[in-house]
Amino acid sequence: MNFFLADVRDGVGPFLGIYLLTRFDWSAGQIGLAMSAMTFATMLAQSPAGVLLDITRRKRLLTALATLVVAVCSVLMTLPAFVNLPAILLLQALMGVSAALLLPAVAAITLGMVGRRRFPERQGRNEVFNHAGNVVSALLAGLLAHFLSVEWLFYSLLLFACGSLFSALMIRETDIDHVAARGAVAQEAKDSAPQTSGVLQVLRDRRLLMLGAALTLFHFANAAMLPLVGQYLTIGDQDAASLYMSACIVIAQLVMIPVAWWAGRRAQRWGRRPVFMLGLLALPLRGLLYGVSNDPVWLLLVQALDGIGAGIFGVLWLIVAADLTRGSGRYNAIVGVLGTLFALGAAASNLVAGYVVDASGYVGGFVFLAAFGALAPLVYWFGVGETRSADAD
């Protein structure tokens, strides 16, 4: 399920812009509006999606339905009757709401299947399959679009959605402990429901607030870096910029595969803080090194650090959130709230970084983002600390 959902969770992404520009000659403003619709819908829906997953026992069904919505929307976008601004905005918004449900749903199902003690290592394996799916889907979409037609960017998403839907329904309902899936602790008496805390009560936890701050800072520093690298590459070699950009994405995903596997295992043995710190520190280092040169080979080498930072981040933040919400019964709701926070950080990153680059150039932009990236490990070290409990082994 993680392998196939890698493509489904992100929707058609930047490929939508290529499709609307080449097939229908949309303006840059219209394309930007269409692409932002999914981002904002995901941001608004994440917290409610988490609350819903804490309440319901139909996690597999919700995952399958969200996947089906993405599949249907992707196909409708290839029909000329639906290629107008209102229709595209609606379809993108529906895909955004579905994407908001998928990430916490996978985390909840995983936690419910393997339990708290085995969750870190399993989450590492989840991310291994996720990144492998990203590599395969990117290559498949590119090849199909090149040799057949640009519409196959959407049809390839449909193929992955079918795989996701089948995988979700193949999970046995009896294998999911829905009490554990929301971070609650079962009571001794069979007729006694697990105790749960209010979402606001959980959010008063200082360490959880500091985790939210660290995640927001990380995404504020990280989100704009790759787009800026693409522009930086264009200055150096305009003809090959798109090829180098694709290489940046693939290199990062390939590095993330072994890093995610390693992070899940070491988080259980070493503790959460030392492993998470490696991922958080890789980001400001990457930002500083980007500013050294716009030589494509150099930028591709530095891009490997994105695989380290994002590979560890994708595994550890869900594990730490599970540690801090243990016994609350509000794990999925908190995952939704944290997702909303770092989505805000990512949105602000792209907005602010462009103005910084206009004022100080690309090197100044990378240094600016690296400075904010350096705050994230400080907030995490002093504000969150080690979250692994004594009985986690």
Number of C-alpha atoms within 10 A of each C-alpha: 22 23 23 25 29 24 27 33 23 19 24 21 16 12 17 22 20 16 21 21 15 10 13 12 12 17 11 12 9 16 20 14 13 24 21 18 19 26 23 18 20 25 22 19 21 31 23 17 25 27 21 19 25 25 16 11 16 14 25 21 13 19 25 21 17 24 28 20 17 27 24 14 21 26 18 17 21 18 10 10 9 16 16 15 14 11 15 21 19 17 22 29 23 19 30 27 24 30 30 28 27 24 22 28 24 21 23 26 25 21 28 20 22 19 18 18 15 17 21 29 22 21 25 28 21 23 26 25 20 23 26 19 22 22 21 16 22 17 14 16 21 19 15 16 17 12 9 11 12 22 20 20 27 23 18 23 27 22 15 22 29 18 18 24 22 15 17 23 14 11 14 10 15 8 11 21 19 25 22 24 30 31 27 22 17 17 12 9 8 8 7 9 13 17 13 15 13 11 16 9 9 20 16 10 12 12 19 21 16 19 23 26 20 25 26 25 26 31 25 28 30 27 20 22 23 16 15 20 25 18 16 23 22 18 13 14 14 12 11 12 19 15 9 20 21 14 14 23 19 22 19 24 25 18 20 28 24 18 22 31 23 19 31 27 19 17 23 19 15 12 17 23 19 14 21 24 19 16 24 25 21 22 29 27 18 24 29 19 19 26 17 12 14 20 14 20 11 13 23 20 15 19 24 21 24 27 28 25 27 23 28 29 22 20 27 25 18 19 25 22 21 28 20 21 23 18 20 20 27 26 31 31 26 28 26 25 23 24 25 22 21 22 23 18 21 21 18 17 22 18 12 14 24 16 12 17 16 11 11 13 13 21 20 17 25 28 21 19 28 26 18 18 28 20 18 26 26 15 19 22 17 11 17 21 15 16 17 21 12 6 6 14 10
